[in-house]
Amino acid sequence: MDRIDGTNNKTLYDFANPEIDTLLKHSVRTQLESLLKTSISVEQRLVVLQQSFVEAMTLALSEITAPHTQLVKTFENMYDQAVLSMAVAGLSQEQLTHQYISATGLIMSPYNCKHTIKDIYRIKGYARGLDKAIQGKLKNKSSINVLYPACGPFAPLLLPLLSYYKETQTFKPSQIQVTLVDIQPGAILTLKQLVSDLQLEEYISLIEEADATVFEPENTIDLLVLEAMQHGFTKEGQLSIAKHLVKYLSIDGWMIPQNVSVKGMMVVGETEFNQQWKTQEFSHSSNVANEAQQDRVELGEILKINKSTLLEMHELELEGGIKVIPANQIVLPKGVEDMSKRIFAVYAHIETFAQEEVGQYDSGITHPRPDNSVYIDLKPKDIEHTHFVASSGDTIQFYYQLTGLPGFVPVKVQESI
Ligand SMILES: C[S@@+](CC[C@H](N)C(=O)[O-])C[C@H]1O[C@@H](n2cnc3c(N)ncnc32)[C@H](O)[C@@H]1O
C-alpha cells in the first residue's frame, strides 16, 4: 500500500482510521514538544517566524542556486516555526488528525499536510512561477485577486512569498488580495493563526472553510494557484477542483501551474527506482541517470491539464453516477524485447509559469508512480477485475475517474494487428 509521507510508516488507510493507530498520541506529543520549544517571548517567536519565511523565499527566488544542504536547513527552519503557529492555534485531536475520502478525493489531515512546507523544490518551482505571474499581472493592473484553494494549514505556495513581498516592500497589500480556501476546519484555524503571526492580514481578503469543488468566489480571479495532487496524478482532487474553479478565472487570468503534462512509460523497476539513485544524495530531476533515462520506454502524454484543456473537458457519466474524463490514446510500441519484464509507471511534469517548473523527482508529487495492475505482454496467474492486460501494438484509451480515489483507467480500444 502507498506510503503517505516518508516520516513514518503509516498507510493511507491507517490515517483514514486514526482510532486504530498511535497517531493520536503522537500528534499530542508533537504539539506539546512544539509548545515546550517556545521558551522565548511571543514577540521573539514572531520575529523568528517571519525571518524564516523570508529567508526561505530569498533562497527560492535567487538566481544563484543555493546548495541543497542550505535549502534543507532553511526550509526545515520555516517548517519548525510554522508548526509552532499550528501548536499555538490549539487544534483538537479531531481537527488535527481527521482524514477521509470525499466524493472527489482524499482529504488529508492538517497533521499530515504540515510537511508540504518543507518540500523544497515544489515550493521553489511554484514560488518562482508565481512571482513571475504576479509581476506580469501587475504590469497592466493596479491590483489582482489570487485564489488558492486546498491550500492546507500553511498555504506554503503563497504565505512565504507574501512575507518576502512585505519585508522587501516589493508589492503592497493594495496590489495583491488573496483568498485561501480549505475544507479542513483544522487547516482554517491554523491558517488564521499563521496569517496573524506573519502579520499578513492586509494581503488576505478571505480565509474560507469550504469544499473547493463547489466554492464560488465573489470576484473574478486573476491567478488560480493549485496543488492538490499526489504522484501519478492520483488520490487528491486536483482535477475536480481545477475544472470547477477555472470558470472563475478572468478571460486573461492564469492558472498556476500553467500546464501539467502526465505521461506514461514502461520501466525496469530495479533500474528506474533503485540503481538510478544508489549514488545520489537526494532525488531531483538534475540527478537522474542518463542510462536509466535511456532505458525507459516512453509511451507519451496521457493527459494535459491547463486552462484551455480544462475549459474543454467533457465528463462522461457511467452507471452508478461515476464520472470520467476521456484522456489520450496511446499505441503500445512493438519490438521491445523485455516488455513483459517492465512495469507501467505514470509521472507528471509541472510547468508552474514562464519556464519555472517542478520536474520529475523534484517532489513527491512528480515522482513516477508504478502501477502494478497493468500487465503488458504478460498475463497474471489469477486475473482480478482490477488488472489490465494488453499486448504490444494494442491501442489504449485512458480515462480519468473523478471519484473519491481519482486516477487513470486504461481501456483497450484496438488489438494489435
Ligand atoms: C497536501 S495538503 C496541502 C497542499 C497545499 N496546496 C500545499 O501546497 O502544500 C492538501 C489540502 O487540501 C485540502 N483539500 C483537499 N481537497 C479539498 C477540497 N475539495 N476542498 C478544499 N480543500 C481540499 C485538504 O483539506 C488539505 O488541507
The ligand as an SDF file (V2000), in Angstrom:
LIG
                    3D

 27 29  0  0  0  0  0  0  0  0999 V2000
   -1.4610   18.1560    0.8410 C   0  0  0  0  0  0  0  0  0  0  0  0
   -2.4450   19.3250    1.7110 S   0  0  0  0  0  0  0  0  0  0  0  0
   -1.8530   20.9250    1.2550 C   0  0  0  0  0  0  0  0  0  0  0  0
   -1.4830   21.1820   -0.1300 C   0  0  0  0  0  0  0  0  0  0  0  0
   -1.1230   22.6160   -0.3660 C   0  0  0  0  0  0  0  0  0  0  0  0
   -1.7780   23.0760   -1.5470 N   0  0  0  0  0  0  0  0  0  0  0  0
    0.3410   22.8200   -0.4830 C   0  0  0  0  0  0  0  0  0  0  0  0
    0.7370   23.4520   -1.4480 O   0  0  0  0  0  0  0  0  0  0  0  0
    1.1130   22.3960    0.3490 O   0  0  0  0  0  0  0  0  0  0  0  0
   -3.9700   19.1690    0.9310 C   0  0  0  0  0  0  0  0  0  0  0  0
   -5.0380   20.1000    1.4850 C   0  0  0  0  0  0  0  0  0  0  0  0
   -6.0490   20.1740    0.5080 O   0  0  0  0  0  0  0  0  0  0  0  0
   -7.2840   20.2460    1.1530 C   0  0  0  0  0  0  0  0  0  0  0  0
   -8.3020   19.7930    0.2350 N   0  0  0  0  0  0  0  0  0  0  0  0
   -8.3120   18.6510   -0.4910 C   0  0  0  0  0  0  0  0  0  0  0  0
   -9.4260   18.5880   -1.2420 N   0  0  0  0  0  0  0  0  0  0  0  0
  -10.1240   19.7170   -0.9750 C   0  0  0  0  0  0  0  0  0  0  0  0
  -11.3480   20.2370   -1.4570 C   0  0  0  0  0  0  0  0  0  0  0  0
  -12.1060   19.5740   -2.3140 N   0  0  0  0  0  0  0  0  0  0  0  0
  -11.7520   21.4370   -0.9810 N   0  0  0  0  0  0  0  0  0  0  0  0
  -10.9900   22.1340   -0.0980 C   0  0  0  0  0  0  0  0  0  0  0  0
   -9.8370   21.6800    0.3930 N   0  0  0  0  0  0  0  0  0  0  0  0
   -9.4060   20.4900   -0.0350 C   0  0  0  0  0  0  0  0  0  0  0  0
   -7.1400   19.3600    2.3690 C   0  0  0  0  0  0  0  0  0  0  0  0
   -8.0760   19.7040    3.3550 O   0  0  0  0  0  0  0  0  0  0  0  0
   -5.7060   19.6380    2.7680 C   0  0  0  0  0  0  0  0  0  0  0  0
   -5.6390   20.6650    3.7200 O   0  0  0  0  0  0  0  0  0  0  0  0
  1  2  1  0
  2  3  1  0
  2 10  1  0
  3  4  1  0
  4  5  1  0
  5  6  1  0
  5  7  1  0
  7  8  2  0
  7  9  1  0
 10 11  1  0
 11 12  1  0
 11 26  1  0
 12 13  1  0
 13 14  1  0
 13 24  1  0
 14 15  1  0
 14 23  1  0
 15 16  2  0
 16 17  1  0
 17 18  1  0
 17 23  2  0
 18 19  1  0
 18 20  2  0
 20 21  1  0
 21 22  2  0
 22 23  1  0
 24 25  1  0
 24 26  1  0
 26 27  1  0
M  CHG  2   2   1   9  -1
M  END
$$$$
